[in-house]
Amino acid sequence: MLFAVGAVACLVTVAPLLLGADRLPLAAYLLALLAPLGFGLALAGVLVSARARRVRRPRA
């Protein structure tokens, strides 16, 4: 969810540049920073889940 909000904010912040409109307020650019933050949190969750699964596997 965090990544999706950041990705939409990235698209919204690029639109005025392509359309020749005025720049958006700083808050829009700060929202765009949520995309890499959300991606990092998702990646950390995948790594923690993989490590937990690896630890629980019974050894032969």
Secondary structure, DSSP 4 states (H G I P E B T S, - for coil): -HHHHHHHHHHHHHHHHHHT-PPPPHHHHHHHTHHHHHHHHHHHHHHHHHHHHHHHSPP-
